Amino acid sequence: PRRLTSGKDLFLEATSDTNETMYKLSKNHVVDENNPSIKSYGIISVYEGTKVKIIEGDLINGLGGALKDYVRVLVPAQGGKSGLVSKHVLVEDVQAPPQAIGAAAPPPAIF
């Protein structure tokens, strides 16, 4: 992914209608964002179920080096907030394909 720098660019990228893969958090990623050490790295809190877009790094190598366990994400639900989260709490957001127009409902289950 390309490197975006301004908040406006990040927000527009996150909310644009593209086919880029979205991810969601499988559990809470909660940190003390006021801790100087955490703040210096830009590590953020994001909660389980929140959809995010990876804007730097990947689920295999993270950001590499000392940050191999982290990826930079964009959080559209938090106004385009971006920061680092652990790659270990992310899963691909797989959505069921839309039902075809006029498709019959499935039959009821038989018990």
DASUL-V139986 format. One record per residue. N is the residue number from 1. RES is the residue in three letters. SS is DSSP state (h for helix, s for strand, l for the rest). PSI is psi in whole degrees, -180 to 180 (999 if undefined). BURIAL is + if it has 24 or more other ideal C-beta (glycine too) atoms within 12 Angstrom, else -. Layout:
n & res & ss & psi & burial
N & RES & SS & PSI & BURIAL
N & RES & SS & PSI & BURIAL
This chain:
n & res & ss & psi & burial
1 & PRO & l & 153 & -
2 & ARG & l & 159 & -
3 & ARG & l & 119 & -
4 & LEU & l & 144 & -
5 & THR & l & -35 & -
6 & SER & l & 153 & -
7 & GLY & h & -39 & -
8 & LYS & h & -45 & -
9 & ASP & h & -42 & -
10 & LEU & h & -44 & +
11 & PHE & h & -46 & -
12 & LEU & h & -39 & -
13 & GLU & h & -43 & +
14 & ALA & h & -31 & +
15 & THR & h & 0 & -
16 & SER & l & 154 & -
17 & ASP & l & 87 & -
18 & THR & l & 172 & -
19 & ASN & l & 20 & -
20 & GLU & l & 149 & -
21 & THR & l & 132 & -
22 & MET & l & 154 & +
23 & TYR & s & 162 & +
24 & LYS & s & 158 & +
25 & LEU & s & 130 & +
26 & SER & l & -16 & -
27 & LYS & l & 168 & -
28 & ASN & l & 142 & -
29 & HIS & s & 88 & +
30 & VAL & l & 125 & -
31 & VAL & l & 164 & -
32 & ASP & l & 95 & -
33 & GLU & l & -12 & -
34 & ASN & l & -11 & -
35 & ASN & l & 124 & -
36 & PRO & h & -38 & -
37 & SER & h & -47 & -
38 & ILE & h & -42 & -
39 & LYS & h & -37 & -
40 & SER & h & -28 & -
41 & TYR & h & -15 & -
42 & GLY & l & 27 & -
43 & ILE & s & 134 & +
44 & ILE & l & 163 & +
45 & SER & l & 133 & +
46 & VAL & s & 145 & +
47 & TYR & l & 156 & -
48 & GLU & l & 136 & -
49 & GLY & l & -13 & -
50 & THR & l & 134 & +
51 & LYS & s & 138 & +
52 & VAL & s & 164 & +
53 & LYS & s & 129 & +
54 & ILE & s & 125 & +
55 & ILE & s & -10 & +
56 & GLU & s & 133 & +
57 & GLY & l & -177 & +
58 & ASP & s & 172 & -
59 & LEU & l & -13 & +
60 & ILE & l & -54 & -
61 & ASN & l & -3 & -
62 & GLY & s & -137 & +
63 & LEU & l & 0 & +
64 & GLY & l & 165 & -
65 & GLY & h & -137 & -
66 & ALA & h & -20 & -
67 & LEU & h & 29 & -
68 & LYS & l & -20 & -
69 & ASP & l & 2 & -
70 & TYR & s & 151 & +
71 & VAL & s & 154 & +
72 & ARG & s & 128 & +
73 & VAL & s & 161 & +
74 & LEU & s & 133 & +
75 & VAL & s & 91 & +
76 & PRO & h & -35 & +
77 & ALA & h & -15 & -
78 & GLN & h & 38 & +
79 & GLY & l & 26 & -
80 & GLY & l & 17 & +
81 & LYS & s & 142 & +
82 & SER & s & 157 & +
83 & GLY & s & -173 & +
84 & LEU & s & 139 & +
85 & VAL & s & 159 & +
86 & SER & s & 134 & +
87 & LYS & h & -19 & +
88 & HIS & h & -11 & -
89 & VAL & h & 6 & +
90 & LEU & s & 139 & +
91 & VAL & s & 151 & -
92 & GLU & s & 136 & -
93 & ASP & l & 93 & -
94 & VAL & l & 120 & -
95 & GLN & l & 141 & -
96 & ALA & l & 142 & -
97 & PRO & l & 149 & -
98 & PRO & l & 146 & -
99 & GLN & l & 140 & -
100 & ALA & l & 145 & -
101 & ILE & l & 130 & -
102 & GLY & l & 3 & -
103 & ALA & l & 139 & -
104 & ALA & l & 147 & -
105 & ALA & l & 149 & -
106 & PRO & l & 153 & -
107 & PRO & l & 158 & -
108 & PRO & l & 152 & -
109 & ALA & l & 146 & -
110 & ILE & l & 127 & -
111 & PHE & l & 999 & -
